[in-house]
């Protein structure tokens, strides 16, 4: 029997939940069942798949209180959990609206007058999703909804640190038998994820670079696609012409929303020398207004640090920075409140790229700010990273900001705002460098990447072809 995993509550520090990972044999059986049911799911046709997903949406809405409670217990935060559920429900509607156009077959004439091209696509039968702890619901379903509409079956392995939300979702699936046959969740840690890759046809993974490498290697051995969204160290560049009130508010939100526990958080800030002091002053003032969401989730804006090991990383980054001469203007330490780990929004100056806080993923509400003297220097600093997920640029004019943004090695760059990919999923983007691999999970490709394209090359006239051997 698999060894039980105790799950920690991020608000209390208590281990108050237990999961039991399935043995590899059971994972194999689950995958076999899903693969068998996928054929019927595909034969239903898109119109009926849309109807089934809409039924699931209604079933989820009837379980929404239980789902919210589970997510709060998983993550310790309320407002972001409500947003997560809203985003998830909205994504069902959005993909149901987009799918008919994206999944249309096409017929085209070609350069050869008597050869017609009929283009179609078939889904990968079984998709495996391995998702992280920072947005448990959203990141376990962001790939799942388009995959289901494409005609795939899906098996999801959420993080062992935030597994409570699975129970209300599985309960909602019981109300929709046609979907239950092709969608399920399994509990477990890294070993379960590794076992899952052995039985699926495509894997979607969100998480660290270190684990992403292992996923990519395991997928390569099986010759299956791997779509990876990994770490980020997103820069914000603030030009001298920028609106400081707008820039400081946007960067504060982009840095500390969800307590900075997001791969698209702003993690390093570069500000033109001429406005540096004023920028820092405004950022500190605004950061100090934000309160911890303690003792209740409604008490403030900043929730607990979800993963205990992340609290240790944030603390290490802060200590390393201070030892090398960084100045802490507010926040600056990990606090134990009621058994949970917390960190006030932290503004640092006198930082440089020899410090971990400027080069490694911190994943906390930490805002290190560094001045630059020229645009070239700002671009070089922004690009001095192994990561290239997203970024932000602030300037008075859109044209000035875009000129800088075009030089930054990142997949999505917010102009005069920050972390917009958290709320805007229409723009296709690829990760640069070690931030990921594979097709975009944003934009229309997020659905079509679950299909293998087929071309039918149809001869429309019974004439001899110029490339045949003369057999007469």
C-alpha positions as CSV (number, residue, x, y, z in Angstrom):
1,X,0.0,0.0,0.0
2,X,1.2,3.5,-0.8
3,X,2.5,5.6,2.1
4,X,0.1,8.3,3.3
5,X,1.2,12.0,2.9
6,X,0.2,14.5,5.6
7,X,-0.8,17.9,4.3
8,X,0.0,21.1,6.1
9,X,-2.5,23.9,6.6
10,X,-0.7,27.2,5.6
11,X,-2.6,29.3,8.1
12,X,-2.1,27.1,11.2
13,X,1.0,25.1,10.4
14,X,-0.9,22.0,11.4
15,X,-1.0,18.8,9.4
16,X,-4.7,18.4,9.2
17,X,-5.3,16.5,6.0
18,X,-4.1,13.2,4.5
19,X,-3.8,11.9,1.0
20,X,-2.9,8.4,-0.1
21,X,-1.2,8.1,-3.5
22,X,-2.4,5.3,-5.7
23,X,0.0,2.5,-6.5
24,X,1.4,2.5,-10.1
25,X,-0.9,-0.4,-11.0
26,X,-4.0,1.6,-10.1
27,X,-2.7,4.6,-12.2
28,X,-2.2,2.3,-15.1
29,X,-5.8,1.0,-14.7
30,X,-7.2,4.6,-14.4
31,X,-5.4,5.6,-17.6
32,X,-6.6,2.5,-19.4
33,X,-10.2,3.3,-18.4
34,X,-9.9,6.9,-19.5
35,X,-8.3,5.9,-22.8
36,X,-11.1,3.5,-23.5
37,X,-13.8,6.1,-22.8
38,X,-12.0,8.8,-24.9
39,X,-13.2,7.2,-28.1
40,X,-16.9,7.7,-27.1
41,X,-16.1,11.2,-26.0
42,X,-14.6,12.1,-29.4
43,X,-17.6,10.5,-31.2
44,X,-20.0,12.7,-29.2
45,X,-18.9,15.6,-31.4
46,X,-18.0,19.1,-30.3
47,X,-21.5,20.3,-29.8
48,X,-22.3,17.6,-27.3
49,X,-18.9,18.0,-25.6
50,X,-19.8,21.7,-25.1
51,X,-23.1,20.7,-23.6
52,X,-21.4,18.3,-21.1
53,X,-18.9,20.9,-20.0
54,X,-21.7,23.4,-19.5
55,X,-23.4,20.8,-17.3
56,X,-20.2,20.5,-15.3
57,X,-20.1,24.2,-14.9
58,X,-23.5,24.1,-13.3
59,X,-22.5,21.2,-11.1
60,X,-19.4,23.2,-9.9
61,X,-21.5,26.2,-9.1
62,X,-23.7,24.1,-6.9
63,X,-20.6,23.0,-5.0
64,X,-19.0,26.5,-5.0
65,X,-19.1,27.0,-1.2
66,X,-17.4,23.7,-0.6
67,X,-14.8,24.4,-3.4
68,X,-14.1,27.9,-1.9
69,X,-13.7,26.4,1.6
70,X,-11.3,23.7,0.3
71,X,-9.2,26.3,-1.6
72,X,-9.0,28.5,1.4
73,X,-7.8,25.6,3.5
74,X,-5.3,24.7,0.7
75,X,-3.8,28.2,0.3
76,X,-4.8,30.2,3.3
77,X,-6.2,33.1,1.2
78,X,-9.8,34.0,0.4
79,X,-10.0,36.8,-2.2
80,X,-7.6,35.1,-4.6
81,X,-9.5,31.8,-4.2
82,X,-12.7,33.5,-5.2
83,X,-11.0,35.0,-8.2
84,X,-9.5,31.5,-9.1
85,X,-13.0,30.0,-9.1
86,X,-14.4,32.8,-11.2
87,X,-11.5,32.5,-13.7
88,X,-12.1,28.7,-13.9
89,X,-15.8,29.1,-14.5
90,X,-15.2,31.9,-17.1
91,X,-12.7,29.7,-18.9
92,X,-15.3,27.0,-19.5
93,X,-17.6,29.6,-21.2
94,X,-14.7,31.1,-23.1
95,X,-13.4,27.9,-24.6
96,X,-16.9,26.6,-25.4
97,X,-17.4,29.8,-27.4
98,X,-14.0,29.6,-29.2
99,X,-13.8,25.9,-29.9
100,X,-16.3,25.6,-32.9
101,X,-14.2,28.1,-35.0
102,X,-10.8,26.7,-33.9
103,X,-11.7,23.0,-34.6
104,X,-13.2,23.6,-38.0
105,X,-11.8,21.4,-40.8
106,X,-10.8,23.1,-44.0
107,X,-10.7,22.4,-47.7
108,X,-8.2,24.3,-49.9
109,X,-7.1,24.4,-53.5
110,X,-3.4,24.0,-54.0
111,X,-0.8,25.1,-56.5
112,X,-1.5,21.9,-58.4
113,X,-4.9,22.5,-60.0
114,X,-6.1,18.8,-59.7
115,X,-4.9,18.3,-56.1
116,X,-7.1,19.4,-53.3
117,X,-5.9,19.8,-49.6
118,X,-8.3,18.7,-46.9
119,X,-7.0,19.6,-43.5
120,X,-8.2,17.9,-40.3
121,X,-6.8,17.1,-36.9
122,X,-7.2,14.4,-34.3
123,X,-6.8,14.7,-30.5
124,X,-4.1,13.1,-28.4
125,X,-6.2,10.4,-26.6
126,X,-5.0,10.9,-23.1
127,X,-3.5,14.1,-21.6
128,X,-1.7,14.1,-18.3
129,X,-1.7,17.4,-16.3
130,X,0.8,17.9,-13.4
131,X,0.0,21.1,-11.6
132,X,1.6,23.2,-8.8
133,X,0.4,24.5,-5.4
134,X,0.3,28.3,-5.9
135,X,-3.0,28.4,-7.9
136,X,-4.3,24.8,-7.3
137,X,-7.6,25.1,-9.2
138,X,-6.6,27.4,-12.0
139,X,-3.4,25.7,-13.0
140,X,-4.9,22.2,-12.8
141,X,-7.6,23.2,-15.2
142,X,-6.1,25.9,-17.5
143,X,-4.9,23.1,-19.9
144,X,-7.7,20.7,-19.0
145,X,-10.7,22.6,-20.5
146,X,-9.3,23.1,-24.0
147,X,-8.0,19.5,-24.0
148,X,-11.4,18.1,-23.2
149,X,-13.0,20.2,-25.9
150,X,-10.4,19.0,-28.4
151,X,-11.7,15.5,-27.6
152,X,-8.9,14.3,-25.3
153,X,-9.4,12.5,-22.0
154,X,-7.5,14.1,-19.1
155,X,-5.9,12.9,-15.9
156,X,-4.7,15.5,-13.4
157,X,-2.2,15.2,-10.6
158,X,-2.3,18.3,-8.4
159,X,0.4,19.3,-5.9
160,X,0.5,17.2,-2.7
161,X,0.7,20.5,-0.8
162,X,-2.8,21.7,-2.0
163,X,-4.9,18.6,-2.6
164,X,-8.1,19.5,-0.7
165,X,-9.9,21.1,-3.7
166,X,-10.0,17.8,-5.5
167,X,-12.8,16.4,-3.3
168,X,-15.5,19.0,-4.3
169,X,-14.4,18.8,-7.9
170,X,-14.7,15.0,-8.0
171,X,-18.1,15.4,-6.3
172,X,-19.2,17.8,-9.1
173,X,-18.0,15.3,-11.7
174,X,-20.2,12.6,-10.2
175,X,-23.2,14.7,-11.4
176,X,-21.9,14.5,-15.0
177,X,-21.3,10.8,-15.9
178,X,-20.1,11.5,-19.5
179,X,-17.4,13.8,-18.2
180,X,-16.5,11.6,-15.3
181,X,-15.6,8.8,-17.8
182,X,-12.9,11.0,-19.4
183,X,-11.7,13.2,-16.5
184,X,-10.2,12.4,-13.1
185,X,-7.8,13.6,-10.5
186,X,-5.2,11.5,-8.6
187,X,-3.5,12.3,-5.3
188,X,0.3,12.1,-4.8
189,X,3.7,13.7,-4.9
190,X,6.6,13.5,-7.4
191,X,6.6,9.7,-7.7
192,X,2.9,9.7,-8.8
193,X,3.6,12.4,-11.4
194,X,6.5,10.4,-12.7
195,X,4.4,7.2,-12.9
196,X,1.6,9.1,-14.7
197,X,4.0,10.2,-17.6
198,X,4.4,6.5,-18.4
199,X,0.8,6.1,-19.4
200,X,-0.3,9.3,-21.2
201,X,0.1,10.6,-24.7
202,X,1.0,14.2,-23.9
203,X,2.0,15.9,-20.6
204,X,1.4,19.5,-19.4
205,X,3.5,20.5,-16.4
206,X,3.7,23.7,-14.4
207,X,6.4,24.0,-11.8
208,X,10.1,24.4,-11.1
209,X,12.9,24.2,-13.7
210,X,14.5,21.2,-11.8
211,X,11.3,19.1,-12.0
212,X,10.5,20.4,-15.5
213,X,13.8,18.9,-16.7
214,X,12.8,15.5,-15.3
215,X,9.4,15.7,-16.9
216,X,10.9,16.7,-20.3
217,X,13.4,13.9,-20.1
218,X,10.7,11.3,-19.2
219,X,8.5,12.6,-22.0
220,X,11.4,12.5,-24.5
221,X,12.1,8.8,-23.6
222,X,8.5,8.0,-24.5
223,X,8.5,10.3,-27.6
224,X,5.5,12.2,-26.3
225,X,5.0,16.1,-26.3
226,X,5.7,18.0,-23.1
227,X,4.3,21.5,-22.6
228,X,6.2,23.0,-19.7
229,X,5.6,26.3,-17.9
230,X,8.5,26.7,-15.4
231,X,10.0,29.4,-13.3
232,X,10.2,33.2,-13.8
233,X,12.2,36.1,-12.6
234,X,10.1,38.8,-14.2
235,X,11.6,42.3,-14.6
236,X,9.8,45.6,-14.6
237,X,11.6,48.5,-16.4
238,X,10.4,52.0,-15.4
239,X,11.6,54.7,-17.8
240,X,12.1,58.3,-16.7
241,X,8.9,59.5,-18.5
242,X,6.7,57.0,-16.7
243,X,3.6,58.0,-14.6
244,X,5.0,57.1,-11.1
245,X,1.7,56.8,-9.4
246,X,0.5,54.3,-12.0
247,X,3.9,52.4,-12.1
248,X,4.2,52.0,-8.4
249,X,0.6,50.8,-8.0
250,X,0.9,48.3,-10.9
251,X,4.3,47.0,-9.8
252,X,3.2,46.6,-6.2
253,X,0.2,44.5,-7.4
254,X,2.3,42.5,-9.8
255,X,4.9,41.8,-7.1
256,X,2.7,40.9,-4.1
257,X,-0.6,39.6,-5.4
258,X,-1.0,36.0,-4.1
259,X,1.9,36.9,-1.7
260,X,4.2,36.9,-4.7
261,X,3.6,33.2,-5.2
262,X,3.3,33.3,-8.9
263,X,5.6,32.6,-11.8
264,X,4.5,35.8,-13.4
265,X,5.2,38.0,-10.4
266,X,7.4,41.0,-10.8
267,X,10.6,39.9,-9.0
268,X,13.1,42.7,-9.9
269,X,12.5,46.3,-10.7
270,X,14.8,48.6,-12.7
271,X,14.1,52.4,-12.5
272,X,15.6,55.3,-14.3
273,X,18.1,57.2,-12.1
274,X,16.3,60.5,-12.4
275,X,13.1,59.2,-10.8
276,X,14.6,56.4,-8.7
277,X,14.3,58.1,-5.2
278,X,10.7,59.3,-5.8
279,X,9.7,55.8,-7.2
280,X,11.1,54.0,-4.1
281,X,9.5,56.5,-1.8
282,X,6.0,56.0,-3.4
283,X,6.5,52.2,-3.5
284,X,7.4,52.0,0.2
285,X,4.4,54.2,1.2
286,X,2.0,52.0,-0.8
287,X,3.6,48.7,0.4
288,X,3.2,49.7,4.0
289,X,-0.5,50.2,3.6
290,X,-1.0,46.5,2.8
291,X,-1.9,44.3,5.8
292,X,-1.5,40.6,6.5
293,X,-4.7,38.5,6.1
294,X,-4.4,37.5,9.7
295,X,-6.0,36.5,12.0
296,X,-8.8,35.9,9.5
297,X,-8.6,35.6,5.6
298,X,-10.6,38.8,5.5
299,X,-8.2,40.8,7.8
300,X,-5.9,42.0,5.0
301,X,-4.4,41.6,1.5
302,X,-1.4,39.4,2.0
303,X,-2.0,35.7,2.6
304,X,0.4,33.2,4.2
305,X,3.3,31.6,2.5
306,X,1.7,28.3,1.3
307,X,4.7,26.0,1.1
308,X,6.9,25.8,4.2
309,X,10.0,25.2,2.1
310,X,9.3,28.5,0.2
311,X,9.4,30.4,3.4
312,X,13.0,29.1,3.9
313,X,13.9,30.2,0.4
314,X,12.5,33.7,0.8
315,X,14.3,34.0,4.2
316,X,17.6,32.8,2.6
317,X,17.3,35.4,-0.3
318,X,16.7,38.2,2.2
319,X,19.6,37.2,4.4
320,X,21.9,36.9,1.4
321,X,20.9,40.4,0.2
322,X,21.3,42.1,3.5
323,X,24.7,40.4,4.1
324,X,25.8,41.9,0.8
325,X,24.7,45.4,1.6
326,X,21.0,45.6,0.6
327,X,18.9,48.1,2.5
328,X,15.5,46.9,3.8
329,X,12.9,49.8,3.7
330,X,9.8,47.8,4.9
331,X,9.0,44.2,5.7
332,X,12.1,42.1,5.4
333,X,11.5,39.1,7.5
334,X,9.5,35.9,7.7
335,X,7.1,35.9,10.7
336,X,5.4,33.1,12.4
337,X,1.8,34.1,13.2
338,X,-0.5,31.4,14.6
339,X,1.7,28.6,13.2
340,X,1.7,29.9,9.6
341,X,4.5,31.7,7.8
342,X,4.0,35.3,6.7
343,X,5.9,38.1,5.1
344,X,4.9,41.8,4.8
345,X,5.6,43.4,1.4
346,X,9.3,44.1,1.3
347,X,11.1,46.9,-0.6
348,X,14.9,46.5,-1.0
349,X,17.5,48.9,-2.5
350,X,21.3,48.8,-2.9
351,X,20.8,45.5,-4.7
352,X,22.8,43.9,-7.6
353,X,23.0,40.8,-9.7
354,X,25.4,39.1,-7.3
355,X,22.5,38.6,-4.9
356,X,20.1,35.6,-5.1
357,X,17.1,38.0,-4.8
358,X,18.0,39.4,-8.2
359,X,18.8,36.1,-10.0
360,X,16.9,33.2,-8.4
361,X,13.1,32.8,-8.2
362,X,12.1,34.2,-4.8
363,X,8.3,33.5,-5.0
364,X,7.4,36.0,-2.3
365,X,6.3,39.6,-1.8
366,X,9.8,41.0,-2.3
367,X,10.5,44.0,-4.4
368,X,14.2,44.7,-5.0
369,X,14.7,48.0,-6.9
370,X,17.8,49.0,-8.8
371,X,18.6,52.2,-10.8
372,X,19.8,52.4,-14.4
373,X,21.4,55.2,-16.3
374,X,20.7,54.2,-20.0
375,X,18.1,52.3,-21.9
376,X,20.8,49.9,-23.0
377,X,21.8,49.2,-19.4
378,X,18.1,48.6,-18.5
379,X,17.6,46.1,-21.3
380,X,20.9,44.3,-20.4
381,X,19.8,44.0,-16.8
382,X,16.3,42.8,-17.7
383,X,17.9,40.1,-20.0
384,X,20.6,39.1,-17.5
385,X,18.6,36.0,-16.3
386,X,18.2,32.3,-17.1
387,X,14.4,33.0,-17.2
388,X,12.2,34.6,-19.8
389,X,8.6,34.2,-18.9
390,X,7.2,37.7,-18.8
391,X,8.1,41.3,-18.0
392,X,6.7,44.9,-17.7
393,X,7.7,48.2,-19.2
394,X,6.4,51.7,-18.1
395,X,6.8,54.9,-20.1
396,X,4.7,57.9,-20.9
397,X,4.0,56.8,-24.4
398,X,3.1,53.3,-25.7
399,X,5.7,53.7,-28.5
400,X,8.5,54.4,-26.1
401,X,7.6,51.4,-23.9
402,X,7.2,49.1,-26.9
403,X,10.6,50.1,-28.2
404,X,12.2,48.8,-25.0
405,X,9.8,45.8,-24.7
406,X,10.8,44.5,-28.1
407,X,14.4,44.1,-26.8
408,X,13.4,42.1,-23.7
409,X,13.7,38.3,-23.9
410,X,10.4,37.2,-22.5
411,X,7.1,35.7,-23.9
412,X,4.6,38.3,-22.6
413,X,5.4,41.9,-21.8
414,X,2.8,44.1,-20.1
415,X,2.9,47.8,-21.2
416,X,2.1,50.3,-18.5
417,X,0.7,47.5,-16.3
418,X,2.1,44.4,-14.6
419,X,1.4,40.6,-14.7
420,X,-1.4,41.0,-17.2
421,X,-1.2,37.4,-18.3
422,X,-2.8,36.5,-14.9
423,X,-6.0,38.0,-16.1
424,X,-5.7,38.2,-19.9
425,X,-5.4,34.8,-21.7
426,X,-5.9,35.8,-25.3
427,X,-2.3,36.6,-26.2
428,X,-0.2,33.7,-27.5
429,X,3.2,33.5,-25.9
430,X,6.1,31.2,-25.7
431,X,8.5,31.0,-22.7
432,X,12.1,32.1,-23.4
433,X,15.2,30.4,-22.0
434,X,14.5,28.1,-18.9
435,X,11.0,29.4,-18.3
436,X,9.4,26.7,-20.4
437,X,9.0,24.6,-23.5
438,X,6.2,23.9,-26.0
439,X,3.2,25.6,-27.4
440,X,1.4,28.5,-25.9
441,X,-1.2,27.9,-23.2
442,X,-2.6,31.3,-24.0
443,X,-4.5,32.3,-27.2
444,X,-6.0,29.8,-29.8
445,X,-2.9,27.6,-29.7
446,X,-3.9,26.6,-26.2
447,X,-6.6,24.4,-27.8
448,X,-5.1,23.4,-31.1
449,X,-1.8,22.1,-29.5
450,X,-3.8,19.1,-28.2
451,X,-4.5,18.0,-31.8
452,X,-2.3,16.2,-34.3
453,X,-2.8,17.6,-37.8
454,X,-3.6,15.4,-40.7
455,X,-3.6,16.3,-44.4
456,X,-5.7,14.5,-47.1
457,X,-4.2,15.2,-50.5
458,X,-7.1,14.5,-52.8
459,X,-6.7,14.0,-56.6
460,X,-9.8,15.6,-58.1
461,X,-9.3,14.7,-61.8
462,X,-8.4,11.3,-63.4
463,X,-5.4,12.5,-65.4
464,X,-1.9,11.2,-65.7
465,X,0.5,13.0,-63.4
466,X,3.7,14.5,-64.7
467,X,5.8,12.9,-62.0
468,X,4.6,9.3,-62.7
469,X,6.9,6.8,-64.5
470,X,5.7,6.3,-68.1
471,X,4.3,2.8,-67.7
472,X,2.6,2.7,-71.1
